[in-house]
Amino acid sequence: MSVLETREFPQETHETIAEKNYAELLDDSRSLAIEIGVDQHTYVTTFELLEKLRQFDEQTARESLQTLPLALKTAQAIHDVFPDAEVDLAAIWSSSLLHDIGKIEVSQDLIAKSNEGTDWGLKDHTQIIPHAWLGGQIARQYGLSDTIARAIEEHHHKQDSVLAYGVDEELSDSERITRDCLTTADFTDAMLTRTNTRNEHLSYGERLEAVWNHICFVFNDYNSRDYLATTVYKNLALAT
């Protein structure tokens, strides 16, 4: 049975990501959890870990909150094209909020350089790579599902340094969809709602083109790739 036979997509997701403060984004995430029907353990544990991330670095936690509605927009597009797809909204919700939880295990100076828009050197890039795997291990330690942990571990799937981050080819359809919703949302948020060293030299049109190319790459092994990519892109471009 498809998850969507018993759960409805939220009717509204935020349309002005960059204009909302942390408290507003947090309230949105709580409301979305209720609408989706996130179980109590996942709900409590996710917010416990998100608070640990906020205490480590609030900007990183905010960016995690920004990713959530974009991931749900991606999931909605997948469901629109493939109504019987195994879309696990609770896993998408939790993994979106916690995709960068592994950063609490890396140098805070490294995160500060990222927040300030300072270029990372080779050593910096090497030090940040483990955060995805570490995040998955933290999720497992706190009893979150494998679907959530695997999405966190692979949230840089088909982004830069994909081979360094690693890819598990044995994912179920639900796990693959969760991961692909997250990696698409993370890339879109980084490209369209904030300025960083990845996009500061690009015009907005060029950023949109980068998002489109990324979407095509992520979903290149799905049936009806072109139609799905177009649907995902429209959902995300309107959301930001």
Secondary structure as UniProt FT lines:
FT   HELIX           3..5
FT   HELIX           17..19
FT   HELIX           22..36
FT   HELIX           40..56
FT   HELIX           58..81
FT   TURN            83..84
FT   HELIX           89..98
FT   TURN            99..100
FT   HELIX           101..105
FT   HELIX           108..116
FT   HELIX           122..128
FT   TURN            129..130
FT   HELIX           131..141
FT   TURN            142..143
FT   HELIX           146..153
FT   TURN            154..158
FT   TURN            160..161
FT   HELIX           162..165
FT   TURN            169..170
FT   HELIX           173..192
FT   TURN            197..201
FT   HELIX           204..218
FT   TURN            219..221
FT   TURN            223..224
FT   HELIX           225..239
//
